[in-house]
Amino acid sequence: MALTVDSMRGNWSWPTSVRFGVGRIAELAEACKAAGIKSPLLVTDPGLAKLPMVRDAVTANERAGVPTRVFSDVKPNPVASNVEAGLKAFRDGKHDGVIAWGGGSALDAGKVIAFMTGQSRPMWDFEDIGDWWTRANPDGIAKIIAVPTTAGTGSEVGRAGVIADETTHTKKVIFHPKMMPAIVICDPALTVGLPPHITAATGMDALVHCLEAFCAPFHHPFADGVAVEGLRLVREWLPVAVSEPANLVARGQMMAAASMGAIAFQKGLGAIHSLSHPVGALYDTHHGLTNAVFMPYVLAFNRKAIAEKMAYLSRVLDLKTPGVDGVIEWSLELRHRFGMPHDLRGLKVGPERFQEMSEMAAVDPTAGGNPVKVDPPILKKLYENALEGRVQ
């Protein structure tokens, strides 16, 4: 059966309650009430805060008896001061829940603000290390409604938020199981206004999430299945979403792929992410675009360890060339098609801080999921390859 906008609609219950379909944003006030939220703080970024979609949602909530205020002091790579300012707005406004609205940055910031509303310890005490999440007071976590407006991070179905520590220039993951949004509204119409280059960059983020999850050397057949189907959706629909921005079927399929990537990477990520995080923290680059730059270099480095998986994947995706070479070729074709840089120079990143970044990447939580063990010298070599454009 051919997909249509009307047929792409459903209520899903995994990994949380997801309301998927065009026009579902009209259910926002009812979703707040269903989650027990009477006075939400809507957390978004400055650009989205100015758009009619946010103003219309606030107005609709007000009419439905759900008074809503907007907080938009969120950077593209959110920092601790954004969370602190959001906490102040939450407490000053006597809010009882958060609507996290936007791309990965706003979703992560909103989730961490909701998490911190009732905590007495500093935010960094809840970094995703060992069982640090057990330090939190679970009763002090506000309910969250997530409304994604991009198809990239999949943060709407995740239990963590990535926040940059401005003092160390490192990105840290704050985790707690109750950070999972109570209700997600995935409305593909909200992504229609995205410029093609942002659609492409966020789509590449979804691709990398699925790809690294599939490559991670851990046993999780559920995650593998979700990751492979997510990659199939990206292959079929990302070029359409970029070239036909108003195509709601393509937009919807990419929203699904993004959520699938976040579900899958509970299995693990790898060196693409561990290399990207220091670059994003130090140079404030777009995360999805940075992942896209590193992807072929890391695939080549992992070649022997992922050969069998890439042989399977290349068959599923019907790639022209089999195996690792075929997946690398596909990644390079996508980057070229979308006008993305081939090397770090295209991100305005030079070699000056490679040693520092290599040490940061080695201790990044995602490094442990790489199929081949990495350390600072190996990661520095990968930075050098990415600078010179050497896919070995």
C-alpha positions as CSV (number, residue, x, y, z in Angstrom):
1,M,0.0,0.0,0.0
2,A,1.4,3.4,-1.0
3,L,2.1,5.7,1.9
4,T,-0.1,8.8,2.2
5,V,-0.2,11.6,4.7
6,D,-3.5,10.2,6.1
7,S,-2.1,6.7,6.4
8,M,1.0,7.9,8.3
9,R,-0.8,8.4,11.6
10,G,-0.7,6.4,14.8
11,N,-0.5,6.2,18.5
12,W,2.6,4.3,19.6
13,S,3.6,3.1,23.0
14,W,7.3,2.5,22.6
15,P,9.5,3.6,24.2
16,T,6.9,6.1,25.5
17,S,3.6,7.4,24.4
18,V,4.0,8.8,20.8
19,R,1.3,10.6,18.9
20,F,2.5,10.6,15.3
21,G,0.9,12.3,12.3
22,V,0.3,15.5,10.5
23,G,-1.9,17.9,12.6
24,R,-1.3,16.1,15.9
25,I,0.2,19.3,17.4
26,A,-3.5,20.4,17.9
27,E,-3.5,17.8,20.7
28,L,-0.9,19.6,22.8
29,A,-3.2,21.0,25.5
30,E,-4.9,17.7,25.9
31,A,-1.5,15.9,26.1
32,C,-0.5,18.3,28.9
33,K,-3.7,17.5,30.8
34,A,-3.2,13.8,30.2
35,A,0.3,14.1,31.7
36,G,-1.0,16.1,34.7
37,I,0.6,19.3,33.6
38,K,-1.5,22.4,34.4
39,S,1.1,25.2,33.9
40,P,3.9,24.2,31.5
41,L,7.1,26.1,30.6
42,L,7.7,25.8,26.9
43,V,11.5,25.5,26.3
44,T,12.7,26.2,22.8
45,D,15.4,28.1,20.9
46,P,15.3,31.9,20.0
47,G,14.6,31.3,16.4
48,L,11.6,29.0,16.9
49,A,10.2,31.3,19.7
50,K,9.6,33.9,17.0
51,L,7.7,31.6,14.6
52,P,4.0,31.3,14.3
53,M,4.0,27.6,15.3
54,V,5.1,28.4,18.9
55,R,2.8,31.5,19.2
56,D,-0.1,29.4,17.9
57,A,0.6,26.6,20.3
58,V,0.8,28.9,23.3
59,T,-2.5,30.6,22.2
60,A,-4.2,27.3,21.8
61,N,-3.0,26.1,25.2
62,E,-4.3,29.3,26.8
63,R,-7.7,28.9,25.2
64,A,-7.8,25.3,26.5
65,G,-7.0,26.4,30.1
66,V,-3.4,25.4,30.0
67,P,-1.5,28.7,30.6
68,T,2.0,28.4,29.0
69,R,5.1,30.6,29.1
70,V,8.0,30.5,26.8
71,F,11.7,30.2,27.7
72,S,14.1,30.4,24.7
73,D,17.6,31.2,26.1
74,V,19.0,28.0,24.6
75,K,22.2,27.9,22.5
76,P,22.6,25.6,19.5
77,N,24.9,23.5,21.7
78,P,23.2,24.1,25.1
79,V,25.4,25.1,28.1
80,A,25.0,24.9,31.8
81,S,24.0,28.6,32.1
82,N,21.0,27.9,29.7
83,V,19.8,25.2,32.1
84,E,20.3,27.5,35.1
85,A,18.3,30.3,33.5
86,G,15.6,27.8,32.5
87,L,15.4,26.6,36.1
88,K,14.9,30.1,37.3
89,A,12.1,30.7,34.8
90,F,10.5,27.5,35.8
91,R,10.6,28.3,39.5
92,D,9.7,32.0,39.2
93,G,6.7,31.1,37.0
94,K,5.6,28.3,39.4
95,H,5.4,25.9,36.5
96,D,4.7,22.2,37.0
97,G,5.9,20.7,33.7
98,V,8.0,21.3,30.6
99,I,7.1,21.3,26.9
100,A,10.5,20.7,25.2
101,W,10.0,22.0,21.7
102,G,12.5,22.1,18.9
103,G,15.6,20.3,17.6
104,G,18.0,18.4,19.7
105,S,19.3,21.4,21.6
106,A,16.0,22.6,22.8
107,L,14.8,19.1,23.6
108,D,17.9,18.3,25.6
109,A,17.8,21.6,27.5
110,G,14.1,21.2,28.2
111,K,14.6,17.7,29.5
112,V,17.5,18.6,31.8
113,I,15.6,21.7,33.1
114,A,12.7,19.3,34.0
115,F,15.1,16.9,35.6
116,M,16.8,19.5,37.7
117,T,13.6,21.2,39.0
118,G,13.6,19.2,42.2
119,Q,17.2,18.3,42.7
120,S,19.4,19.6,45.5
121,R,22.8,18.5,44.0
122,P,24.7,20.2,41.2
123,M,23.8,19.1,37.6
124,W,27.2,17.5,37.0
125,D,26.6,15.1,39.8
126,F,24.2,13.3,37.5
127,E,26.5,12.8,34.6
128,D,26.0,9.4,32.8
129,I,28.8,7.7,34.7
130,G,28.1,4.4,36.5
131,D,25.1,4.6,38.8
132,W,25.3,8.4,39.3
133,W,21.7,8.7,38.2
134,T,20.7,7.0,41.4
135,R,21.8,10.2,43.3
136,A,18.7,12.0,41.9
137,N,15.4,12.5,43.7
138,P,13.0,10.9,41.2
139,D,10.0,12.7,42.7
140,G,11.8,16.0,41.9
141,I,11.6,15.5,38.1
142,A,8.9,17.4,36.3
143,K,6.8,15.8,33.6
144,I,7.9,16.4,30.0
145,I,6.0,16.7,26.7
146,A,8.4,16.6,23.8
147,V,7.6,18.2,20.4
148,P,10.5,17.7,17.9
149,T,10.7,20.1,15.0
150,T,13.7,18.4,13.3
151,A,14.4,14.8,12.2
152,G,17.9,14.2,13.7
153,T,18.7,13.6,17.3
154,G,15.6,11.6,18.3
155,S,16.0,13.2,21.7
156,E,12.2,13.1,22.1
157,V,12.4,9.4,22.9
158,G,15.6,9.5,25.0
159,R,16.4,9.5,28.7
160,A,19.3,11.9,28.6
161,G,20.3,15.4,27.6
162,V,23.7,16.6,26.3
163,I,24.9,19.8,28.0
164,A,28.2,21.6,27.5
165,D,30.3,22.5,30.5
166,E,31.6,26.0,29.8
167,T,34.4,25.7,32.3
168,T,36.0,22.6,30.6
169,H,34.6,23.0,27.1
170,T,33.3,19.4,27.2
171,K,29.9,18.0,26.4
172,K,28.4,15.9,29.2
173,V,25.5,13.5,29.2
174,I,22.9,14.0,32.0
175,F,20.9,10.8,32.4
176,H,17.9,9.5,34.4
177,P,15.2,7.0,33.3
178,K,12.5,9.5,34.3
179,M,13.8,12.0,31.8
180,M,11.9,10.1,29.2
181,P,9.1,12.4,28.0
182,A,5.7,11.3,29.2
183,I,4.1,12.1,25.8
184,V,5.7,12.8,22.4
185,I,3.9,14.7,19.6
186,C,5.6,14.0,16.3
187,D,3.9,16.2,13.7
188,P,5.8,16.1,10.4
189,A,4.2,19.5,9.4
190,L,6.4,21.2,12.1
191,T,9.5,20.3,10.1
192,V,8.4,21.7,6.8
193,G,10.0,25.1,7.3
194,L,13.5,23.7,7.8
195,P,16.0,24.9,5.3
196,P,17.4,22.2,3.0
197,H,20.9,22.3,4.6
198,I,19.4,21.8,8.1
199,T,17.2,19.0,6.9
200,A,20.3,17.4,5.4
201,A,22.5,17.9,8.5
202,T,19.9,16.6,11.0
203,G,19.1,13.7,8.7
204,M,22.8,12.7,8.6
205,D,22.7,12.8,12.4
206,A,19.8,10.2,12.3
207,L,21.8,8.1,9.9
208,V,24.9,8.1,12.1
209,H,22.9,7.2,15.2
210,C,21.5,4.2,13.4
211,L,24.8,3.2,11.8
212,E,26.9,3.4,15.0
213,A,24.3,1.6,17.0
214,F,24.3,-1.2,14.5
215,C,28.1,-1.4,14.5
216,A,28.4,-1.3,18.3
217,P,29.9,-4.6,19.6
218,F,27.2,-5.5,22.1
219,H,24.4,-8.0,22.0
220,H,21.1,-6.2,21.4
221,P,19.0,-7.7,18.5
222,F,16.1,-5.3,19.2
223,A,18.4,-2.3,18.6
224,D,20.0,-3.8,15.6
225,G,16.6,-4.4,13.9
226,V,15.5,-0.8,14.6
227,A,18.8,0.6,13.4
228,V,18.7,-1.2,10.1
229,E,15.1,-0.1,9.3
230,G,16.0,3.4,10.3
231,L,18.9,3.3,7.8
232,R,16.6,2.1,5.1
233,L,14.2,5.0,5.8
234,V,17.1,7.5,5.6
235,R,18.4,6.0,2.3
236,E,15.0,6.2,0.7
237,W,13.6,9.4,2.2
238,L,16.3,11.9,3.2
239,P,17.1,12.9,-0.4
240,V,13.4,13.5,-1.0
241,A,13.0,15.5,2.2
242,V,15.9,17.8,1.2
243,S,14.9,18.2,-2.4
244,E,11.1,18.4,-1.8
245,P,10.8,20.4,1.5
246,A,7.0,20.3,1.5
247,N,6.8,16.5,1.0
248,L,5.0,15.4,4.3
249,V,5.5,11.7,3.6
250,A,9.3,12.2,3.4
251,R,9.2,14.5,6.4
252,G,7.3,11.9,8.4
253,Q,9.5,9.0,7.4
254,M,12.6,11.0,8.5
255,M,10.9,11.9,11.9
256,A,10.4,8.2,12.4
257,A,14.0,7.4,11.4
258,A,15.3,10.0,13.9
259,S,13.3,8.5,16.7
260,M,14.5,5.0,15.7
261,G,18.1,6.1,15.8
262,A,17.7,7.3,19.4
263,I,16.0,4.1,20.4
264,A,18.7,2.0,18.7
265,F,21.7,3.8,20.3
266,Q,20.8,2.7,23.7
267,K,23.0,-0.2,22.5
268,G,25.9,2.2,22.0
269,L,27.6,4.7,19.8
270,G,31.2,5.0,18.7
271,A,34.2,7.1,17.5
272,I,32.1,9.2,15.1
273,H,30.4,10.7,18.1
274,S,33.5,10.7,20.4
275,L,35.4,12.7,17.7
276,S,32.4,15.0,17.1
277,H,31.7,16.0,20.7
278,P,35.0,17.9,21.3
279,V,34.7,19.7,18.0
280,G,31.1,20.8,18.8
281,A,32.1,21.9,22.3
282,L,35.2,23.9,21.2
283,Y,34.1,25.2,17.8
284,D,30.3,25.2,18.2
285,T,29.7,23.3,15.0
286,H,26.4,21.7,14.1
287,H,26.4,18.2,15.6
288,G,24.8,16.3,12.6
289,L,27.1,18.0,10.1
290,T,30.1,17.2,12.2
291,N,29.1,13.6,12.4
292,A,28.7,13.5,8.6
293,V,32.3,14.7,8.2
294,F,33.8,12.1,10.5
295,M,31.6,9.2,9.3
296,P,33.7,7.8,6.4
297,Y,37.0,8.1,8.2
298,V,35.7,6.1,11.2
299,L,34.1,3.5,9.0
300,A,37.4,2.9,7.2
301,F,39.2,2.6,10.6
302,N,36.7,0.1,11.8
303,R,36.7,-1.8,8.5
304,K,37.8,-5.3,9.7
305,A,35.6,-5.3,12.8
306,I,32.4,-4.3,10.9
307,A,32.9,-6.2,7.6
308,E,30.2,-8.8,8.2
309,K,27.7,-6.2,9.4
310,M,28.4,-3.9,6.5
311,A,28.1,-6.8,4.0
312,Y,24.6,-7.4,5.4
313,L,23.7,-3.7,5.5
314,S,24.8,-3.1,1.9
315,R,22.4,-5.8,0.8
316,V,19.5,-4.5,2.7
317,L,20.1,-0.9,1.4
318,D,20.7,-2.2,-2.1
319,L,24.0,-0.3,-2.4
320,K,25.9,-0.4,-5.7
321,T,29.1,-1.6,-4.0
322,P,29.0,-4.4,-1.3
323,G,30.4,-4.2,2.2
324,V,32.3,-1.4,3.9
325,D,33.3,0.2,0.7
326,G,29.7,0.4,-0.4
327,V,28.6,2.1,2.9
328,I,31.6,4.6,2.7
329,E,30.7,5.3,-0.9
330,W,27.1,6.0,0.0
331,S,28.2,8.3,2.8
332,L,30.4,10.2,0.5
333,E,27.7,10.5,-2.2
334,L,25.3,11.9,0.4
335,R,27.7,14.5,1.6
336,H,28.5,15.6,-2.0
337,R,24.8,15.7,-2.9
338,F,24.0,17.9,0.1
339,G,27.0,20.2,-0.4
340,M,28.7,19.1,2.9
341,P,32.4,19.5,3.5
342,H,34.7,16.5,3.0
343,D,37.2,17.5,5.7
344,L,37.6,19.4,8.9
345,R,38.8,22.5,7.0
346,G,35.3,22.8,5.8
347,L,34.2,23.2,9.4
348,K,36.9,25.8,10.0
349,V,38.7,23.4,12.3
350,G,42.5,23.2,12.2
351,P,45.2,21.0,13.9
352,E,46.0,23.4,16.7
353,R,43.9,21.5,19.4
354,F,44.1,18.0,18.1
355,Q,46.0,16.7,21.1
356,E,43.5,18.2,23.5
357,M,40.6,17.0,21.5
358,S,42.0,13.5,21.2
359,E,42.2,13.3,25.0
360,M,38.7,14.6,25.3
361,A,37.4,12.1,22.7
362,A,39.1,9.2,24.5
363,V,37.1,9.7,27.7
364,D,33.8,10.6,25.9
365,P,31.2,8.0,27.0
366,T,30.6,7.1,23.3
367,A,34.2,6.0,22.8
368,G,33.6,2.7,24.6
369,G,31.1,1.6,22.0
370,N,33.4,1.8,19.0
371,P,34.0,-1.7,17.4
372,V,37.8,-1.2,17.6
373,K,39.3,0.1,20.8
374,V,40.4,3.7,20.6
375,D,42.9,5.8,22.6
376,P,44.3,9.4,22.2
377,P,46.9,8.5,19.6
378,I,44.4,6.6,17.4
379,L,41.9,9.4,17.8
380,K,44.5,12.0,16.9
381,K,45.3,10.1,13.8
382,L,41.6,10.1,12.9
383,Y,41.5,13.8,13.4
384,E,44.5,14.1,11.0
385,N,42.9,11.9,8.4
386,A,39.7,14.0,8.6
387,L,41.8,17.2,8.2
388,E,43.6,15.9,5.2
389,G,40.6,14.1,3.6
390,R,42.3,10.7,3.8
391,V,39.7,7.9,3.8
392,Q,42.0,4.9,4.4
